[in-house]
Amino acid sequence: MKTIAVTVAVLALGLAACESRTEEAVENDTNVENAVEADTNAATDDAANAADNALDSAGNAIEDAGNAVENAGDAVEDAADNAAD
């Protein structure tokens, strides 16, 4: 009878040890998952910022090109006016 009681006690201790390791593994998995999510969010934010900056730059380049065309048109008009005088 003592042998059975000792065996049951050892098995119970073994299960308790496995359970705490399992909880620790779940906690570690949760920490890893949170870190991955944070990294993903940071990368997404960086990509969004880069896209916004690229769009702003493209918009500025288009505006600058429009101004250059307008200035060239004004120069042609001025040259025509000067030639007529």
PyMOL Python script that loads the backbone (N, CA, C, O; Angstrom):
from pymol import cmd

cmd.read_pdbstr("""\
ATOM      1  N   MET A   1       0.815  -1.190   0.000  1.00  0.00           N
ATOM      2  CA  MET A   1       0.000   0.000   0.000  1.00  0.00           C
ATOM      3  C   MET A   1       0.861   1.258   0.000  1.00  0.00           C
ATOM      4  O   MET A   1       0.543   2.248  -0.658  1.00  0.00           O
ATOM      5  N   LYS A   2       1.975   1.196   0.762  1.00  0.00           N
ATOM      6  CA  LYS A   2       2.868   2.352   0.798  1.00  0.00           C
ATOM      7  C   LYS A   2       3.471   2.604  -0.579  1.00  0.00           C
ATOM      8  O   LYS A   2       3.674   3.755  -0.963  1.00  0.00           O
ATOM      9  N   THR A   3       3.753   1.558  -1.311  1.00  0.00           N
ATOM     10  CA  THR A   3       4.337   1.696  -2.645  1.00  0.00           C
ATOM     11  C   THR A   3       3.374   2.420  -3.576  1.00  0.00           C
ATOM     12  O   THR A   3       3.783   3.267  -4.370  1.00  0.00           O
ATOM     13  N   ILE A   4       2.109   2.084  -3.473  1.00  0.00           N
ATOM     14  CA  ILE A   4       1.100   2.736  -4.325  1.00  0.00           C
ATOM     15  C   ILE A   4       0.994   4.212  -3.947  1.00  0.00           C
ATOM     16  O   ILE A   4       0.918   5.070  -4.826  1.00  0.00           O
ATOM     17  N   ALA A   5       0.988   4.511  -2.671  1.00  0.00           N
ATOM     18  CA  ALA A   5       0.887   5.892  -2.212  1.00  0.00           C
ATOM     19  C   ALA A   5       2.095   6.703  -2.674  1.00  0.00           C
ATOM     20  O   ALA A   5       1.948   7.850  -3.095  1.00  0.00           O
ATOM     21  N   VAL A   6       3.277   6.115  -2.598  1.00  0.00           N
ATOM     22  CA  VAL A   6       4.492   6.807  -3.045  1.00  0.00           C
ATOM     23  C   VAL A   6       4.443   7.014  -4.553  1.00  0.00           C
ATOM     24  O   VAL A   6       4.813   8.079  -5.048  1.00  0.00           O
ATOM     25  N   THR A   7       3.989   6.004  -5.283  1.00  0.00           N
ATOM     26  CA  THR A   7       3.888   6.117  -6.741  1.00  0.00           C
ATOM     27  C   THR A   7       2.907   7.220  -7.129  1.00  0.00           C
ATOM     28  O   THR A   7       3.192   8.019  -8.021  1.00  0.00           O
ATOM     29  N   VAL A   8       1.777   7.267  -6.476  1.00  0.00           N
ATOM     30  CA  VAL A   8       0.777   8.306  -6.747  1.00  0.00           C
ATOM     31  C   VAL A   8       1.339   9.682  -6.423  1.00  0.00           C
ATOM     32  O   VAL A   8       1.110  10.633  -7.171  1.00  0.00           O
ATOM     33  N   ALA A   9       2.063   9.801  -5.331  1.00  0.00           N
ATOM     34  CA  ALA A   9       2.651  11.092  -4.953  1.00  0.00           C
ATOM     35  C   ALA A   9       3.680  11.541  -5.984  1.00  0.00           C
ATOM     36  O   ALA A   9       3.726  12.717  -6.345  1.00  0.00           O
ATOM     37  N   VAL A  10       4.498  10.615  -6.457  1.00  0.00           N
ATOM     38  CA  VAL A  10       5.511  10.956  -7.466  1.00  0.00           C
ATOM     39  C   VAL A  10       4.843  11.381  -8.763  1.00  0.00           C
ATOM     40  O   VAL A  10       5.259  12.355  -9.390  1.00  0.00           O
ATOM     41  N   LEU A  11       3.808  10.651  -9.168  1.00  0.00           N
ATOM     42  CA  LEU A  11       3.076  11.021 -10.394  1.00  0.00           C
ATOM     43  C   LEU A  11       2.416  12.398 -10.252  1.00  0.00           C
ATOM     44  O   LEU A  11       2.411  13.188 -11.196  1.00  0.00           O
ATOM     45  N   ALA A  12       1.871  12.677  -9.089  1.00  0.00           N
ATOM     46  CA  ALA A  12       1.234  13.980  -8.855  1.00  0.00           C
ATOM     47  C   ALA A  12       2.258  15.103  -8.941  1.00  0.00           C
ATOM     48  O   ALA A  12       2.000  16.151  -9.532  1.00  0.00           O
ATOM     49  N   LEU A  13       3.424  14.869  -8.342  1.00  0.00           N
ATOM     50  CA  LEU A  13       4.489  15.882  -8.420  1.00  0.00           C
ATOM     51  C   LEU A  13       4.943  16.077  -9.870  1.00  0.00           C
ATOM     52  O   LEU A  13       5.186  17.203 -10.306  1.00  0.00           O
ATOM     53  N   GLY A  14       5.054  14.988 -10.596  1.00  0.00           N
ATOM     54  CA  GLY A  14       5.442  15.082 -12.010  1.00  0.00           C
ATOM     55  C   GLY A  14       4.437  15.867 -12.814  1.00  0.00           C
ATOM     56  O   GLY A  14       4.809  16.704 -13.637  1.00  0.00           O
ATOM     57  N   LEU A  15       3.147  15.600 -12.581  1.00  0.00           N
ATOM     58  CA  LEU A  15       2.096  16.361 -13.292  1.00  0.00           C
ATOM     59  C   LEU A  15       2.145  17.836 -12.915  1.00  0.00           C
ATOM     60  O   LEU A  15       1.989  18.702 -13.776  1.00  0.00           O
ATOM     61  N   ALA A  16       2.357  18.122 -11.652  1.00  0.00           N
ATOM     62  CA  ALA A  16       2.433  19.518 -11.212  1.00  0.00           C
ATOM     63  C   ALA A  16       3.605  20.220 -11.883  1.00  0.00           C
ATOM     64  O   ALA A  16       3.489  21.376 -12.291  1.00  0.00           O
ATOM     65  N   ALA A  17       4.730  19.527 -11.998  1.00  0.00           N
ATOM     66  CA  ALA A  17       5.900  20.122 -12.652  1.00  0.00           C
ATOM     67  C   ALA A  17       5.620  20.371 -14.121  1.00  0.00           C
ATOM     68  O   ALA A  17       6.008  21.410 -14.655  1.00  0.00           O
ATOM     69  N   CYS A  18       4.952  19.432 -14.785  1.00  0.00           N
ATOM     70  CA  CYS A  18       4.616  19.604 -16.206  1.00  0.00           C
ATOM     71  C   CYS A  18       3.644  20.757 -16.402  1.00  0.00           C
ATOM     72  O   CYS A  18       3.758  21.520 -17.360  1.00  0.00           O
ATOM     73  N   GLU A  19       2.690  20.878 -15.489  1.00  0.00           N
ATOM     74  CA  GLU A  19       1.698  21.943 -15.621  1.00  0.00           C
ATOM     75  C   GLU A  19       2.354  23.312 -15.520  1.00  0.00           C
ATOM     76  O   GLU A  19       2.023  24.207 -16.297  1.00  0.00           O
ATOM     77  N   SER A  20       3.276  23.495 -14.581  1.00  0.00           N
ATOM     78  CA  SER A  20       3.918  24.806 -14.444  1.00  0.00           C
ATOM     79  C   SER A  20       4.774  25.101 -15.671  1.00  0.00           C
ATOM     80  O   SER A  20       4.860  26.252 -16.099  1.00  0.00           O
ATOM     81  N   ARG A  21       5.401  24.089 -16.234  1.00  0.00           N
ATOM     82  CA  ARG A  21       6.188  24.299 -17.453  1.00  0.00           C
ATOM     83  C   ARG A  21       5.279  24.657 -18.623  1.00  0.00           C
ATOM     84  O   ARG A  21       5.628  25.484 -19.465  1.00  0.00           O
ATOM     85  N   THR A  22       4.109  24.024 -18.664  1.00  0.00           N
ATOM     86  CA  THR A  22       3.150  24.325 -19.727  1.00  0.00           C
ATOM     87  C   THR A  22       2.668  25.765 -19.613  1.00  0.00           C
ATOM     88  O   THR A  22       2.571  26.472 -20.616  1.00  0.00           O
ATOM     89  N   GLU A  23       2.364  26.200 -18.386  1.00  0.00           N
ATOM     90  CA  GLU A  23       1.926  27.582 -18.182  1.00  0.00           C
ATOM     91  C   GLU A  23       3.037  28.550 -18.581  1.00  0.00           C
ATOM     92  O   GLU A  23       2.781  29.600 -19.169  1.00  0.00           O
ATOM     93  N   GLU A  24       4.265  28.181 -18.254  1.00  0.00           N
ATOM     94  CA  GLU A  24       5.408  29.028 -18.617  1.00  0.00           C
ATOM     95  C   GLU A  24       5.557  29.085 -20.140  1.00  0.00           C
ATOM     96  O   GLU A  24       5.846  30.144 -20.697  1.00  0.00           O
ATOM     97  N   ALA A  25       5.365  27.965 -20.800  1.00  0.00           N
ATOM     98  CA  ALA A  25       5.459  27.935 -22.262  1.00  0.00           C
ATOM     99  C   ALA A  25       4.368  28.799 -22.889  1.00  0.00           C
ATOM    100  O   ALA A  25       4.619  29.515 -23.858  1.00  0.00           O
ATOM    101  N   VAL A  26       3.164  28.731 -22.339  1.00  0.00           N
ATOM    102  CA  VAL A  26       2.071  29.564 -22.847  1.00  0.00           C
ATOM    103  C   VAL A  26       2.397  31.033 -22.642  1.00  0.00           C
ATOM    104  O   VAL A  26       2.164  31.855 -23.527  1.00  0.00           O
ATOM    105  N   GLU A  27       2.937  31.363 -21.475  1.00  0.00           N
ATOM    106  CA  GLU A  27       3.310  32.750 -21.200  1.00  0.00           C
ATOM    107  C   GLU A  27       4.401  33.221 -22.162  1.00  0.00           C
ATOM    108  O   GLU A  27       4.353  34.341 -22.672  1.00  0.00           O
ATOM    109  N   ASN A  28       5.390  32.347 -22.404  1.00  0.00           N
ATOM    110  CA  ASN A  28       6.453  32.699 -23.348  1.00  0.00           C
ATOM    111  C   ASN A  28       5.894  32.886 -24.759  1.00  0.00           C
ATOM    112  O   ASN A  28       6.289  33.807 -25.473  1.00  0.00           O
ATOM    113  N   ASP A  29       4.972  32.006 -25.154  1.00  0.00           N
ATOM    114  CA  ASP A  29       4.343  32.135 -26.473  1.00  0.00           C
ATOM    115  C   ASP A  29       3.581  33.451 -26.581  1.00  0.00           C
ATOM    116  O   ASP A  29       3.611  34.118 -27.615  1.00  0.00           O
ATOM    117  N   THR A  30       2.901  33.813 -25.502  1.00  0.00           N
ATOM    118  CA  THR A  30       2.160  35.077 -25.491  1.00  0.00           C
ATOM    119  C   THR A  30       3.114  36.253 -25.609  1.00  0.00           C
ATOM    120  O   THR A  30       2.832  37.212 -26.329  1.00  0.00           O
ATOM    121  N   ASN A  31       4.243  36.190 -24.908  1.00  0.00           N
ATOM    122  CA  ASN A  31       5.231  37.265 -25.004  1.00  0.00           C
ATOM    123  C   ASN A  31       5.797  37.373 -26.411  1.00  0.00           C
ATOM    124  O   ASN A  31       5.985  38.473 -26.930  1.00  0.00           O
ATOM    125  N   VAL A  32       6.068  36.228 -27.026  1.00  0.00           N
ATOM    126  CA  VAL A  32       6.583  36.227 -28.397  1.00  0.00           C
ATOM    127  C   VAL A  32       5.535  36.792 -29.341  1.00  0.00           C
ATOM    128  O   VAL A  32       5.848  37.596 -30.218  1.00  0.00           O
ATOM    129  N   GLU A  33       4.293  36.369 -29.160  1.00  0.00           N
ATOM    130  CA  GLU A  33       3.209  36.867 -30.011  1.00  0.00           C
ATOM    131  C   GLU A  33       3.061  38.385 -29.879  1.00  0.00           C
ATOM    132  O   GLU A  33       2.880  39.085 -30.875  1.00  0.00           O
ATOM    133  N   ASN A  34       3.138  38.881 -28.662  1.00  0.00           N
ATOM    134  CA  ASN A  34       3.034  40.330 -28.445  1.00  0.00           C
ATOM    135  C   ASN A  34       4.196  41.070 -29.100  1.00  0.00           C
ATOM    136  O   ASN A  34       4.010  42.145 -29.671  1.00  0.00           O
ATOM    137  N   ALA A  35       5.387  40.497 -29.018  1.00  0.00           N
ATOM    138  CA  ALA A  35       6.557  41.126 -29.639  1.00  0.00           C
ATOM    139  C   ALA A  35       6.412  41.143 -31.159  1.00  0.00           C
ATOM    140  O   ALA A  35       6.735  42.140 -31.806  1.00  0.00           O
ATOM    141  N   VAL A  36       5.929  40.045 -31.724  1.00  0.00           N
ATOM    142  CA  VAL A  36       5.719  39.986 -33.176  1.00  0.00           C
ATOM    143  C   VAL A  36       4.675  41.009 -33.606  1.00  0.00           C
ATOM    144  O   VAL A  36       4.838  41.685 -34.622  1.00  0.00           O
ATOM    145  N   GLU A  37       3.608  41.116 -32.832  1.00  0.00           N
ATOM    146  CA  GLU A  37       2.562  42.085 -33.157  1.00  0.00           C
ATOM    147  C   GLU A  37       3.104  43.512 -33.097  1.00  0.00           C
ATOM    148  O   GLU A  37       2.793  44.334 -33.959  1.00  0.00           O
ATOM    149  N   ALA A  38       3.912  43.805 -32.082  1.00  0.00           N
ATOM    150  CA  ALA A  38       4.501  45.142 -31.961  1.00  0.00           C
ATOM    151  C   ALA A  38       5.427  45.431 -33.138  1.00  0.00           C
ATOM    152  O   ALA A  38       5.405  46.526 -33.700  1.00  0.00           O
ATOM    153  N   ASP A  39       6.244  44.441 -33.510  1.00  0.00           N
ATOM    154  CA  ASP A  39       7.140  44.621 -34.657  1.00  0.00           C
ATOM    155  C   ASP A  39       6.354  44.819 -35.946  1.00  0.00           C
ATOM    156  O   ASP A  39       6.717  45.653 -36.776  1.00  0.00           O
ATOM    157  N   THR A  40       5.288  44.061 -36.113  1.00  0.00           N
ATOM    158  CA  THR A  40       4.453  44.180 -37.310  1.00  0.00           C
ATOM    159  C   THR A  40       3.806  45.564 -37.373  1.00  0.00           C
ATOM    160  O   THR A  40       3.765  46.194 -38.430  1.00  0.00           O
ATOM    161  N   ASN A  41       3.305  46.025 -36.231  1.00  0.00           N
ATOM    162  CA  ASN A  41       2.697  47.358 -36.201  1.00  0.00           C
ATOM    163  C   ASN A  41       3.724  48.439 -36.530  1.00  0.00           C
ATOM    164  O   ASN A  41       3.427  49.380 -37.265  1.00  0.00           O
ATOM    165  N   ALA A  42       4.918  48.303 -35.988  1.00  0.00           N
ATOM    166  CA  ALA A  42       5.969  49.291 -36.263  1.00  0.00           C
ATOM    167  C   ALA A  42       6.348  49.277 -37.739  1.00  0.00           C
ATOM    168  O   ALA A  42       6.530  50.332 -38.347  1.00  0.00           O
ATOM    169  N   ALA A  43       6.466  48.092 -38.310  1.00  0.00           N
ATOM    170  CA  ALA A  43       6.810  47.989 -39.736  1.00  0.00           C
ATOM    171  C   ALA A  43       5.694  48.566 -40.599  1.00  0.00           C
ATOM    172  O   ALA A  43       5.959  49.236 -41.597  1.00  0.00           O
ATOM    173  N   THR A  44       4.455  48.306 -40.216  1.00  0.00           N
ATOM    174  CA  THR A  44       3.315  48.846 -40.962  1.00  0.00           C
ATOM    175  C   THR A  44       3.312  50.369 -40.891  1.00  0.00           C
ATOM    176  O   THR A  44       3.087  51.049 -41.892  1.00  0.00           O
ATOM    177  N   ASP A  45       3.564  50.895 -39.693  1.00  0.00           N
ATOM    178  CA  ASP A  45       3.622  52.351 -39.532  1.00  0.00           C
ATOM    179  C   ASP A  45       4.743  52.950 -40.379  1.00  0.00           C
ATOM    180  O   ASP A  45       4.557  53.981 -41.026  1.00  0.00           O
ATOM    181  N   ASP A  46       5.901  52.300 -40.372  1.00  0.00           N
ATOM    182  CA  ASP A  46       7.026  52.788 -41.173  1.00  0.00           C
ATOM    183  C   ASP A  46       6.681  52.771 -42.658  1.00  0.00           C
ATOM    184  O   ASP A  46       6.993  53.717 -43.381  1.00  0.00           O
ATOM    185  N   ALA A  47       6.041  51.702 -43.112  1.00  0.00           N
ATOM    186  CA  ALA A  47       5.666  51.594 -44.521  1.00  0.00           C
ATOM    187  C   ALA A  47       4.628  52.658 -44.881  1.00  0.00           C
ATOM    188  O   ALA A  47       4.697  53.258 -45.954  1.00  0.00           O
ATOM    189  N   ALA A  48       3.679  52.887 -43.993  1.00  0.00           N
ATOM    190  CA  ALA A  48       2.659  53.900 -44.243  1.00  0.00           C
ATOM    191  C   ALA A  48       3.289  55.291 -44.300  1.00  0.00           C
ATOM    192  O   ALA A  48       2.938  56.105 -45.154  1.00  0.00           O
ATOM    193  N   ASN A  49       4.215  55.551 -43.392  1.00  0.00           N
ATOM    194  CA  ASN A  49       4.906  56.847 -43.406  1.00  0.00           C
ATOM    195  C   ASN A  49       5.728  57.018 -44.680  1.00  0.00           C
ATOM    196  O   ASN A  49       5.749  58.096 -45.274  1.00  0.00           O
ATOM    197  N   ALA A  50       6.397  55.959 -45.090  1.00  0.00           N
ATOM    198  CA  ALA A  50       7.193  56.024 -46.321  1.00  0.00           C
ATOM    199  C   ALA A  50       6.290  56.275 -47.526  1.00  0.00           C
ATOM    200  O   ALA A  50       6.630  57.060 -48.411  1.00  0.00           O
ATOM    201  N   ALA A  51       5.144  55.606 -47.555  1.00  0.00           N
ATOM    202  CA  ALA A  51       4.202  55.812 -48.662  1.00  0.00           C
ATOM    203  C   ALA A  51       3.666  57.245 -48.654  1.00  0.00           C
ATOM    204  O   ALA A  51       3.559  57.875 -49.706  1.00  0.00           O
ATOM    205  N   ASP A  52       3.332  57.753 -47.477  1.00  0.00           N
ATOM    206  CA  ASP A  52       2.853  59.134 -47.374  1.00  0.00           C
ATOM    207  C   ASP A  52       3.923  60.113 -47.859  1.00  0.00           C
ATOM    208  O   ASP A  52       3.627  61.052 -48.597  1.00  0.00           O
ATOM    209  N   ASN A  53       5.155  59.886 -47.441  1.00  0.00           N
ATOM    210  CA  ASN A  53       6.244  60.769 -47.866  1.00  0.00           C
ATOM    211  C   ASN A  53       6.453  60.700 -49.376  1.00  0.00           C
ATOM    212  O   ASN A  53       6.692  61.722 -50.020  1.00  0.00           O
ATOM    213  N   ALA A  54       6.363  59.501 -49.936  1.00  0.00           N
ATOM    214  CA  ALA A  54       6.533  59.348 -51.387  1.00  0.00           C
ATOM    215  C   ALA A  54       5.416  60.067 -52.132  1.00  0.00           C
ATOM    216  O   ALA A  54       5.661  60.722 -53.145  1.00  0.00           O
ATOM    217  N   LEU A  55       4.206  59.946 -51.637  1.00  0.00           N
ATOM    218  CA  LEU A  55       3.082  60.645 -52.278  1.00  0.00           C
ATOM    219  C   LEU A  55       3.239  62.162 -52.167  1.00  0.00           C
ATOM    220  O   LEU A  55       2.970  62.891 -53.122  1.00  0.00           O
ATOM    221  N   ASP A  56       3.670  62.624 -51.016  1.00  0.00           N
ATOM    222  CA  ASP A  56       3.914  64.061 -50.848  1.00  0.00           C
ATOM    223  C   ASP A  56       4.987  64.542 -51.821  1.00  0.00           C
ATOM    224  O   ASP A  56       4.837  65.593 -52.445  1.00  0.00           O
ATOM    225  N   SER A  57       6.056  63.785 -51.949  1.00  0.00           N
ATOM    226  CA  SER A  57       7.134  64.153 -52.865  1.00  0.00           C
ATOM    227  C   SER A  57       6.645  64.177 -54.310  1.00  0.00           C
ATOM    228  O   SER A  57       6.968  65.085 -55.076  1.00  0.00           O
ATOM    229  N   ALA A  58       5.863  63.167 -54.664  1.00  0.00           N
ATOM    230  CA  ALA A  58       5.324  63.121 -56.027  1.00  0.00           C
ATOM    231  C   ALA A  58       4.397  64.307 -56.283  1.00  0.00           C
ATOM    232  O   ALA A  58       4.435  64.914 -57.353  1.00  0.00           O
ATOM    233  N   GLY A  59       3.573  64.630 -55.302  1.00  0.00           N
ATOM    234  CA  GLY A  59       2.681  65.783 -55.440  1.00  0.00           C
ATOM    235  C   GLY A  59       3.461  67.077 -55.590  1.00  0.00           C
ATOM    236  O   GLY A  59       3.101  67.938 -56.393  1.00  0.00           O
ATOM    237  N   ASN A  60       4.526  67.214 -54.820  1.00  0.00           N
ATOM    238  CA  ASN A  60       5.366  68.413 -54.928  1.00  0.00           C
ATOM    239  C   ASN A  60       6.042  68.490 -56.289  1.00  0.00           C
ATOM    240  O   ASN A  60       6.151  69.568 -56.874  1.00  0.00           O
ATOM    241  N   ALA A  61       6.496  67.352 -56.791  1.00  0.00           N
ATOM    242  CA  ALA A  61       7.151  67.341 -58.110  1.00  0.00           C
ATOM    243  C   ALA A  61       6.164  67.727 -59.205  1.00  0.00           C
ATOM    244  O   ALA A  61       6.512  68.458 -60.132  1.00  0.00           O
ATOM    245  N   ILE A  62       4.944  67.237 -59.095  1.00  0.00           N
ATOM    246  CA  ILE A  62       3.920  67.591 -60.092  1.00  0.00           C
ATOM    247  C   ILE A  62       3.606  69.083 -60.018  1.00  0.00           C
ATOM    248  O   ILE A  62       3.480  69.753 -61.044  1.00  0.00           O
ATOM    249  N   GLU A  63       3.481  69.589 -58.809  1.00  0.00           N
ATOM    250  CA  GLU A  63       3.219  71.023 -58.641  1.00  0.00           C
ATOM    251  C   GLU A  63       4.368  71.859 -59.212  1.00  0.00           C
ATOM    252  O   GLU A  63       4.140  72.861 -59.890  1.00  0.00           O
ATOM    253  N   ASP A  64       5.600  71.437 -58.933  1.00  0.00           N
ATOM    254  CA  ASP A  64       6.764  72.151 -59.467  1.00  0.00           C
ATOM    255  C   ASP A  64       6.769  72.112 -60.995  1.00  0.00           C
ATOM    256  O   ASP A  64       7.093  73.109 -61.641  1.00  0.00           O
ATOM    257  N   ALA A  65       6.415  70.976 -61.569  1.00  0.00           N
ATOM    258  CA  ALA A  65       6.372  70.870 -63.032  1.00  0.00           C
ATOM    259  C   ALA A  65       5.296  71.786 -63.602  1.00  0.00           C
ATOM    260  O   ALA A  65       5.504  72.427 -64.632  1.00  0.00           O
ATOM    261  N   GLY A  66       4.159  71.848 -62.940  1.00  0.00           N
ATOM    262  CA  GLY A  66       3.093  72.754 -63.381  1.00  0.00           C
ATOM    263  C   GLY A  66       3.545  74.203 -63.331  1.00  0.00           C
ATOM    264  O   GLY A  66       3.253  74.984 -64.237  1.00  0.00           O
ATOM    265  N   ASN A  67       4.257  74.562 -62.272  1.00  0.00           N
ATOM    266  CA  ASN A  67       4.777  75.934 -62.161  1.00  0.00           C
ATOM    267  C   ASN A  67       5.789  76.224 -63.266  1.00  0.00           C
ATOM    268  O   ASN A  67       5.824  77.325 -63.815  1.00  0.00           O
ATOM    269  N   ALA A  68       6.609  75.226 -63.585  1.00  0.00           N
ATOM    270  CA  ALA A  68       7.603  75.424 -64.653  1.00  0.00           C
ATOM    271  C   ALA A  68       6.918  75.630 -65.992  1.00  0.00           C
ATOM    272  O   ALA A  68       7.331  76.476 -66.784  1.00  0.00           O
ATOM    273  N   VAL A  69       5.871  74.857 -66.242  1.00  0.00           N
ATOM    274  CA  VAL A  69       5.120  75.024 -67.503  1.00  0.00           C
ATOM    275  C   VAL A  69       4.482  76.408 -67.546  1.00  0.00           C
ATOM    276  O   VAL A  69       4.522  77.092 -68.569  1.00  0.00           O
ATOM    277  N   GLU A  70       3.898  76.804 -66.434  1.00  0.00           N
ATOM    278  CA  GLU A  70       3.276  78.131 -66.367  1.00  0.00           C
ATOM    279  C   GLU A  70       4.317  79.230 -66.594  1.00  0.00           C
ATOM    280  O   GLU A  70       4.065  80.182 -67.332  1.00  0.00           O
ATOM    281  N   ASN A  71       5.474  79.099 -65.964  1.00  0.00           N
ATOM    282  CA  ASN A  71       6.540  80.089 -66.151  1.00  0.00           C
ATOM    283  C   ASN A  71       7.021  80.114 -67.594  1.00  0.00           C
ATOM    284  O   ASN A  71       7.293  81.184 -68.139  1.00  0.00           O
ATOM    285  N   ALA A  72       7.127  78.963 -68.209  1.00  0.00           N
ATOM    286  CA  ALA A  72       7.552  78.919 -69.616  1.00  0.00           C
ATOM    287  C   ALA A  72       6.516  79.589 -70.500  1.00  0.00           C
ATOM    288  O   ALA A  72       6.872  80.316 -71.428  1.00  0.00           O
ATOM    289  N   GLY A  73       5.255  79.359 -70.228  1.00  0.00           N
ATOM    290  CA  GLY A  73       4.191  80.027 -70.994  1.00  0.00           C
ATOM    291  C   GLY A  73       4.256  81.537 -70.828  1.00  0.00           C
ATOM    292  O   GLY A  73       4.097  82.282 -71.795  1.00  0.00           O
ATOM    293  N   ASP A  74       4.488  81.982 -69.610  1.00  0.00           N
ATOM    294  CA  ASP A  74       4.624  83.430 -69.369  1.00  0.00           C
ATOM    295  C   ASP A  74       5.820  84.001 -70.122  1.00  0.00           C
ATOM    296  O   ASP A  74       5.752  85.097 -70.677  1.00  0.00           O
ATOM    297  N   ALA A  75       6.918  83.243 -70.134  1.00  0.00           N
ATOM    298  CA  ALA A  75       8.117  83.709 -70.840  1.00  0.00           C
ATOM    299  C   ALA A  75       7.857  83.818 -72.337  1.00  0.00           C
ATOM    300  O   ALA A  75       8.296  84.775 -72.975  1.00  0.00           O
ATOM    301  N   VAL A  76       7.151  82.853 -72.896  1.00  0.00           N
ATOM    302  CA  VAL A  76       6.812  82.906 -74.339  1.00  0.00           C
ATOM    303  C   VAL A  76       5.901  84.100 -74.603  1.00  0.00           C
ATOM    304  O   VAL A  76       6.079  84.807 -75.595  1.00  0.00           O
ATOM    305  N   GLU A  77       4.959  84.323 -73.750  1.00  0.00           N
ATOM    306  CA  GLU A  77       4.040  85.450 -73.911  1.00  0.00           C
ATOM    307  C   GLU A  77       4.810  86.778 -73.827  1.00  0.00           C
ATOM    308  O   GLU A  77       4.595  87.684 -74.632  1.00  0.00           O
ATOM    309  N   ASP A  78       5.705  86.873 -72.842  1.00  0.00           N
ATOM    310  CA  ASP A  78       6.518  88.089 -72.701  1.00  0.00           C
ATOM    311  C   ASP A  78       7.408  88.305 -73.922  1.00  0.00           C
ATOM    312  O   ASP A  78       7.558  89.428 -74.404  1.00  0.00           O
ATOM    313  N   ALA A  79       7.993  87.221 -74.411  1.00  0.00           N
ATOM    314  CA  ALA A  79       8.866  87.337 -75.597  1.00  0.00           C
ATOM    315  C   ALA A  79       8.049  87.789 -76.794  1.00  0.00           C
ATOM    316  O   ALA A  79       8.524  88.599 -77.591  1.00  0.00           O
ATOM    317  N   ALA A  80       6.834  87.288 -76.940  1.00  0.00           N
ATOM    318  CA  ALA A  80       5.978  87.691 -78.053  1.00  0.00           C
ATOM    319  C   ALA A  80       5.605  89.163 -77.928  1.00  0.00           C
ATOM    320  O   ALA A  80       5.599  89.895 -78.918  1.00  0.00           O
ATOM    321  N   ASP A  81       5.294  89.592 -76.711  1.00  0.00           N
ATOM    322  CA  ASP A  81       4.948  90.996 -76.485  1.00  0.00           C
ATOM    323  C   ASP A  81       6.136  91.895 -76.789  1.00  0.00           C
ATOM    324  O   ASP A  81       5.970  92.951 -77.400  1.00  0.00           O
ATOM    325  N   ASN A  82       7.332  91.494 -76.373  1.00  0.00           N
ATOM    326  CA  ASN A  82       8.528  92.288 -76.630  1.00  0.00           C
ATOM    327  C   ASN A  82       8.856  92.344 -78.114  1.00  0.00           C
ATOM    328  O   ASN A  82       9.325  93.369 -78.609  1.00  0.00           O
ATOM    329  N   ALA A  83       8.616  91.269 -78.813  1.00  0.00           N
ATOM    330  CA  ALA A  83       8.901  91.244 -80.251  1.00  0.00           C
ATOM    331  C   ALA A  83       7.915  92.141 -80.993  1.00  0.00           C
ATOM    332  O   ALA A  83       8.273  92.741 -82.006  1.00  0.00           O
ATOM    333  N   ALA A  84       6.706  92.238 -80.514  1.00  0.00           N
ATOM    334  CA  ALA A  84       5.681  93.064 -81.167  1.00  0.00           C
ATOM    335  C   ALA A  84       5.960  94.548 -80.941  1.00  0.00           C
ATOM    336  O   ALA A  84       5.565  95.391 -81.746  1.00  0.00           O
ATOM    337  N   ASP A  85       6.635  94.855 -79.855  1.00  0.00           N
ATOM    338  CA  ASP A  85       6.908  96.274 -79.545  1.00  0.00           C
ATOM    339  C   ASP A  85       8.010  96.743 -80.357  1.00  0.00           C
ATOM    340  O   ASP A  85       8.402  97.905 -80.254  1.00  0.00           O
TER     341      ASP A  85
END
""", "prot")
cmd.dss("prot")
cmd.show_as("cartoon", "prot")
cmd.util.cbc("prot")
cmd.orient("prot")
